[in-house]
């Protein structure tokens, strides 16, 4: 039972990485969390999708907008937790108090890397 809960939290990709069967994505090294699983469990996908607008903007559009913004990670992680509005239209994003600061950073890192073509993404160095 405990192992199953751990697999849910870290995701299959991170498990394969731990076993040395695949390279780790940046978010696994950062916090040991699977951002796609976080997006599902924290209900982000109720309002967002990777490739199309739902209620909020597509994650790929967010990644493109903040492509060269070096302060985006910190600012957007705070918006995930505290909410915000006015940037993507009239509908404000509600606060998500259940999302921890660490989870918000992992989610935003994942979203921002969507602007990098897969063949140009770099693998992180092992700690």
Steps between C-alpha positions, in 0.01 A plus 500: 500500500774747596695422180188560289453842659863584431463401135193721472687796644819471299355368178621221279760716326671590825495135608668399174754778554575373851558153356737648243277407207438852370646849526337725758296800392590826678202490734594156640838629613349818637244353736437132426151589376320421173351825367239330281374307801505821705300680230237226523485465877504875565220549244703726269366309200146609584587841353816437295629261233845467348407584142168689503310761699239370742397765756857617545776513239670196351822415680684518168380860458620585851840349418527708183396823673765461771771344281764768568376617840760403760270595789203298371558190713475683831219731392285226344553258790363770729201552266425128509463519877348847546299535178507787258322667216511744212786340308298253289160666497216581734475164680728502807692195614388402850746448784618142553594487868525120491803528268825524694774743390713202390214353295434838338865525393493149353180574308633829362838347405312237303277758331792726407701216349216436253646780285822303446495262203574144622821471296638817663413420862800436717527233764575624851821407676462249778538650846 
